[in-house]
Amino acid sequence: MIGMIPFIAPIYAVTIAIIIYFGVRVFVGRRKKQIQKSIGEGACAVCGQRITNNKCPNCDKTN
């Protein structure tokens, strides 16, 4: 944002930089929560399925 100072007032450049900084932080935080929610307890090392109740639905089937 230092490069914007010759074109706009410094207070506007600082304000834009702060908004972008916190906007990216919020976006990354929400995306991280979404990924953690979709993975759940983890992923199976053999087949890659989502683990539920400490068991893989594909690998731990009882036949």
Order of alpha helices (4+ residues) and beta strands (2+ residues): alpha
